[in-house]
């Protein structure tokens, strides 16, 4: 498929995800988050199965729709699930480190999958790679099923009573609770200034992850063979894993530190993209690792700034805008590919990364239990 067709598939993927992002977040605030994580994994497996069964543009489009549904169900749900489980144990101070380690573990498995791509392809082609992908989703569902789930709070102030019998609910009452939760989450995301700024920052940073969808094509343009491409991508994934693992120790660093790091990210990725060589993936990997660190820190501080009961909904609002930005990136690549090389387009995308770095000191909430910058002199 051409770069334009691939970009169209990415648009389908992100459009599905952002249409369902916020509604699924409200669902996660009114239903079992653990069960939604299981459902999301199973739907993702169906998407990979569609790629095997219908190896065409239509089949890939169907798979991306299912993948978008899965992403929407898991996005926001996972972060809220982890934070509230820690809150139930009075351990929210461990959230940044735990989230960073979880993201790093996921990236390490991504790295293993990337490294296995070439031998799997040589052994059984795309079919074998697809089957293994489906099996990984089934394993994900099993892991989600094994997670503990504390009783949901009966109100914003009162913890859930594990001995209490659930009150019978009607469909009308359930819908009323859903819409009330949806309204509460969207209201907090849009009206609370610290939450609104954090939501916007996390959305922008999440949208920048659209970079990596084009790294394989960038590697091919740099002259890398099909066998070498996964190894180059593996370097960027490994750097992300390291960056995420450092989130715990780096959590309380001042916002200016992360602003400088994000600015360096822009320069490193632009340098690597314009180098025209496979060696350019070294600075790209380094920049991507730093960006992953900033993303995890921003996500952790967003969770700390949320005070209402609709945590998953607020997180999903951020995910929604991240998908909107990602769609704009994909559309820009598809249109820009008519006139510019992929390397130039990747380098051009680092300009908004640099601009975002400038607003990090104002948008990133202070670390939990630390003094806000504007109060530091009082």
Number of C-alpha atoms within 10 A of each C-alpha: 8 8 16 17 12 18 22 18 21 23 23 20 24 29 21 21 27 27 16 19 30 28 19 27 33 30 22 30 25 21 14 15 25 21 14 22 24 23 19 25 25 23 24 26 26 19 26 26 20 21 22 20 13 14 13 13 14 13 18 23 22 21 26 26 23 24 26 27 27 28 26 27 29 26 27 28 27 20 20 23 22 16 23 21 19 17 15 16 9 10 12 19 18 14 25 28 21 20 23 28 21 15 20 24 16 14 21 19 15 16 23 14 18 18 20 14 21 18 12 17 15 12 12 12 13 16 18 16 21 22 16 16 18 22 14 17 20 19 15 18 22 14 13 20 16 10 9 9 16 17 15 19 15 12 9 10 9 9 13 14 13 11 7 8 7 9 6 6 9 9 8 9 11 13 13 12 16 19 16 14 24 23 15 18 26 19 16 21 27 16 11 14 13 19 26 22 21 28 29 21 27 27 26 23 23 22 22 22 16 21 18 16 13 18 22 17 15 23 26 15 16 20 13 18 11 13 14 17 23 21 18 22 20 21 21 23 26 22 26 26 27 22 26 31 24 23 27 21 11 18 24 16 13 14 24 16 13 23 22 15 18 29 21 19 25 25 18 22 26 24 19 23 26 18 15 16 16 19 14 20 25 18 20 25 24 22 26 29 25 22 28 28 26 28 25 27 29 29 25 30 22 27 25 20 19 21 12 15 19 28 28 32 32 32 32 34 27 29 28 28 22 26 28 20 21 25 23 16 23 23 17 14 22 21 14 15 15 10 9 11 14 22 22 14 22 23 19 15 19 22 15 13 21 18 14 19 24 16 15 22 18 16 22 27 24 23 21 16 9 9 12 12 13 7 7 8 7 5
